[in-house]
């Protein structure tokens, strides 16, 4: 929804099978990311140059 006055901007169809609703599933993660981006709730983290 948009800020005041609220208007519906997008409708997200959640068509995940029961086994895809696991929070570690790639389809679930992609859908979650899409929803959070639409709500402007994505926190971008800087990319690490290396891992230990």
C-alpha angles and dihedrals in degrees: 000000000000123000119269119357089038116227127175108249101178141003115217116205111211104206099161119145117234092260090051093059091081108116091232094055115112094227091051091049092049092049092047091051091050092051094046091049090051089052091045090239099125114123110205115215121202113252114252116237092215142004129225 
